[in-house]
């Protein structure tokens, strides 16, 4: 309705013009029909994008409900009381490895699943991982992690005590991540092979969107962990352990392509590109039609 009113306001009113007729060529140059048609086409494209985005959001939420739960599954922490000796040894090894990263010699640190869980339970920087993640095994080139991750459920109107006007009830991804360690821009990440959930199947699209899982992104700005990750040149799995290495003179090669990191963004840009092409096509048709009509009027004169 607003577009139609706008078009009517642009139409020339004979009561505000002199009785002298305008030349046909000038009238054709100032015809508002082409501009109105382009405005309507832009509004249609905008509505199309809103509808597609909303439908995609609700469809994704409906799929997430199929393999998530309403409540989290408790992830146990490694007991510290009975492992004080192991913890002291782990702390000494980590300090030595951190010092070697600043030197010119080759540095290697191999950690078992138990040592990784001990580090999560004991060290303050890893407190955000507690209760949500536990390494259950390392072998056959992959790491298995028991997880209970909080996700957003289906969108709904916010309750009076909630901020904003759109909210979502939490859902929990309770299962096992099967992943492989890798380096990406001085950051230790996990490429996901699959996500195992009891009694359900996680869609491949969801796994690809979640991979690589940037488990250490929060530590990039950490004064101790950030520089330590930046000093790594290799990560891998050997003999049932996570192996971190620094080889002097070696430049770390990111084994994960940008297309994996930005796969979700690529899909969004593809949708926007299609919408832009539709809009440009409509605008071109309108402009071509207006120019052709103008030539016909000029030929008639």
C-alpha positions in Angstrom: 0.0 0.0 0.0 2.8 2.5 0.8 4.5 1.9 -2.5 1.2 2.6 -4.4 0.7 5.9 -2.4 4.3 6.9 -3.2 3.7 6.3 -6.8 0.5 8.4 -6.8 2.4 11.2 -5.1 5.0 11.1 -7.9 2.3 11.3 -10.7 2.0 14.8 -12.2 -1.1 16.7 -11.1 -2.7 18.8 -13.9 -4.1 21.3 -11.3 -0.6 22.4 -10.4 0.6 22.9 -14.0 -0.1 25.5 -16.6 -2.5 24.7 -19.4 0.3 24.6 -21.8 1.0 21.0 -22.8 4.5 19.7 -22.1 6.6 18.2 -24.9 6.3 14.4 -25.2 10.0 14.0 -24.9 10.2 15.8 -21.5 7.2 13.8 -20.1 8.9 10.6 -21.1 12.2 11.7 -19.4 10.4 12.3 -16.1 8.0 9.4 -16.1 7.8 7.9 -12.5 6.6 4.5 -13.6 10.0 2.9 -14.0 11.1 4.2 -10.5 7.9 2.9 -8.9 8.3 -0.5 -10.6 11.9 -0.8 -9.3 10.8 0.2 -5.8 8.1 -2.5 -5.9 10.7 -5.0 -7.1 13.0 -4.1 -4.2 10.2 -4.5 -1.7 9.3 -7.9 -3.1 12.9 -9.0 -2.9 13.2 -7.8 0.7 10.0 -9.6 1.7 11.3 -12.7 0.0 14.6 -12.6 2.0 12.7 -12.1 5.3 10.4 -15.0 4.5 13.2 -17.3 3.5 15.3 -16.5 6.5 12.4 -17.0 8.9 11.4 -20.3 7.3 15.0 -21.5 7.4 15.4 -20.6 11.1 12.2 -22.5 12.1 13.2 -25.5 9.9 16.6 -25.7 11.5 15.1 -25.4 15.0 12.7 -28.3 14.2 15.6 -30.4 13.0 17.6 -29.6 16.1 14.8 -30.8 18.4 15.1 -34.3 16.9 18.6 -35.0 18.2 18.7 -32.7 21.3 17.2 -33.0 24.8 15.4 -30.6 27.2 17.9 -31.3 30.0 21.7 -31.6 30.0 23.6 -34.8 30.9 26.1 -34.4 33.7 29.7 -34.7 32.5 31.9 -35.8 35.5 35.1 -34.1 36.3 38.4 -35.8 37.0 38.9 -36.2 40.8 41.7 -34.0 42.1 42.2 -35.4 45.6 43.6 -38.7 44.5 45.7 -37.3 41.6 47.9 -34.6 43.3 51.1 -36.4 42.3 49.9 -36.6 38.7 48.8 -33.0 38.7 52.2 -31.8 40.0 54.0 -33.8 37.2 51.6 -32.4 34.6 52.2 -28.9 35.8 55.9 -29.3 35.6 55.7 -30.8 32.0 53.5 -27.9 30.8 55.9 -25.3 32.3 58.9 -27.0 30.5 57.0 -27.1 27.2 56.0 -23.5 27.4 59.7 -22.5 28.0 60.8 -24.7 25.1 58.4 -22.9 22.8 60.4 -19.7 23.2 63.7 -21.4 22.4 65.4 -22.8 19.2 65.1 -26.5 20.0 62.3 -28.8 19.0 59.5 -29.1 21.6 57.0 -31.9 22.0 54.2 -32.5 24.5 52.1 -35.6 24.5 49.0 -35.7 26.6 46.7 -38.7 27.4 43.0 -38.5 27.8 43.3 -38.6 31.6 45.8 -35.7 31.6 43.5 -33.6 29.4 40.6 -34.2 31.8 42.9 -33.5 34.8 43.9 -30.2 33.2 40.2 -29.3 32.7 39.4 -30.0 36.3 42.4 -28.3 37.8 43.3 -25.2 35.8 41.3 -22.1 36.1 41.4 -21.1 32.4 39.5 -24.3 31.5 36.7 -23.7 33.9 34.2 -23.0 31.1 34.7 -26.5 29.8 33.8 -28.2 33.1 30.5 -30.0 33.1 30.2 -29.8 29.3 33.1 -31.8 27.9 35.3 -34.8 28.8 37.8 -36.7 26.7 36.7 -40.3 26.8 39.4 -41.8 24.4 42.2 -41.0 21.9 43.1 -43.5 19.2 42.8 -44.5 15.6 43.6 -40.9 14.6 40.6 -39.4 16.4 39.5 -38.1 19.8 36.3 -39.0 21.4 34.7 -36.3 23.6 31.6 -36.7 25.7 29.7 -33.5 25.5 26.6 -31.7 26.8 26.3 -28.4 24.8 23.6 -25.9 25.2 21.9 -24.8 22.0 19.0 -22.4 21.2 15.6 -24.1 20.6 12.7 -22.9 18.5 12.2 -19.1 18.6 9.2 -17.8 20.6 7.9 -14.5 22.0 9.9 -13.5 25.1 8.3 -13.8 28.5 7.9 -10.5 30.6 11.0 -11.3 32.6 13.2 -11.9 29.5 15.1 -9.3 27.5 14.0 -8.4 24.0 10.8 -9.6 22.3 12.2 -12.9 20.8 13.6 -15.7 22.9 14.2 -19.5 22.8 14.0 -22.3 25.2 17.4 -24.1 25.6 18.1 -27.5 24.1 21.1 -29.7 24.9 23.3 -31.7 22.6 24.2 -34.7 24.6 26.4 -37.2 22.8 29.9 -37.9 21.7 32.1 -35.8 19.3 34.5 -37.8 17.1 37.1 -35.3 16.0 40.6 -34.8 14.9 42.9 -32.0 16.2 44.2 -29.4 13.7 45.8 -25.9 13.6 44.0 -22.9 12.2 45.5 -19.4 12.3 47.6 -20.1 15.5 44.6 -21.8 17.1 44.0 -25.4 18.1 40.6 -26.6 16.6 38.8 -29.9 16.2 37.5 -31.1 12.8 34.4 -33.2 13.4 34.1 -36.6 11.8 30.7 -37.2 13.3 28.5 -36.5 16.3 27.0 -39.6 18.0 23.7 -39.2 19.8 21.9 -42.1 21.4 18.6 -42.9 19.6 19.0 -40.2 17.0 21.0 -39.2 14.0 22.7 -35.8 13.6 22.3 -34.4 10.1 25.5 -34.0 8.1 24.7 -30.3 7.4 24.7 -29.6 11.2 28.1 -31.3 11.6 29.6 -29.4 8.7 28.3 -26.2 10.1 29.8 -26.9 13.5 33.1 -28.0 12.1 35.8 -26.9 12.8 34.9 -26.7 16.5 36.9 -23.8 17.8 37.3 -25.1 21.3 40.3 -22.9 22.1 39.1 -19.6 20.4 38.4 -18.2 23.9 42.1 -18.6 24.8 43.5 -16.6 21.9 43.7 -13.4 24.1 45.0 -15.3 27.1 48.4 -14.1 28.1 49.8 -17.6 28.6 47.7 -19.9 26.3 47.5 -17.5 23.4 51.3 -17.3 22.8 51.7 -21.0 23.5 49.2 -21.9 20.7 50.9 -19.4 18.4 54.2 -21.2 18.9 52.8 -24.6 17.7 53.7 -25.9 14.2 52.1 -29.3 14.4 49.3 -31.1 16.2 48.3 -34.7 15.8 47.5 -38.0 17.5 50.1 -40.8 18.2 50.1 -43.8 20.5 46.8 -42.8 22.1 47.9 -39.3 22.9 47.3 -35.7 21.7 50.7 -34.5 20.5 51.6 -30.8 20.3 54.9 -29.9 18.6 57.0 -27.0 17.6 59.6 -27.6 14.9 62.2 -24.7 14.6 62.1 -23.1 11.2 58.8 -24.8 10.2 55.8 -22.6 9.3 52.6 -24.1 10.5 50.3 -25.1 7.6 46.6 -24.7 8.3 45.1 -28.0 7.3 41.6 -26.6 7.3 40.5 -24.5 4.3 38.7 -21.3 4.6 35.7 -22.9 2.8 35.2 -25.2 5.8 35.3 -22.3 8.3 32.9 -20.1 6.3 30.6 -22.8 4.9 27.6 -21.3 6.6 28.6 -17.9 5.4 28.9 -19.2 1.8 25.4 -20.5 1.9 24.1 -17.2 3.1 26.0 -15.2 0.4 24.6 -17.6 -2.2 21.1 -16.9 -1.1 21.7 -13.1 -1.1 23.4 -13.4 -4.5 20.4 -15.2 -6.0 18.1 -12.5 -4.5 20.3 -9.7 -5.9 20.3 -11.3 -9.3 16.5 -11.5 -9.3 16.3 -7.9 -8.2 18.7 -6.7 -10.9 16.9 -8.8 -13.5 13.6 -7.2 -12.6 15.1 -3.7 -12.6 16.7 -4.4 -16.0 13.4 -5.5 -17.5 11.7 -2.5 -16.1 14.4 -0.1 -17.4 14.4 -1.8 -20.8 10.6 -1.6 -21.1 10.6 2.1 -20.1 13.3 2.9 -22.7 11.5 1.0 -25.4 8.2 2.7 -24.6 10.0 6.1 -24.8 11.4 5.3 -28.2 7.9 4.3 -29.4 6.5 7.6 -28.2 9.3 9.5 -29.8 8.7 7.6 -33.1 5.0 8.4 -32.9 5.7 12.1 -32.7 
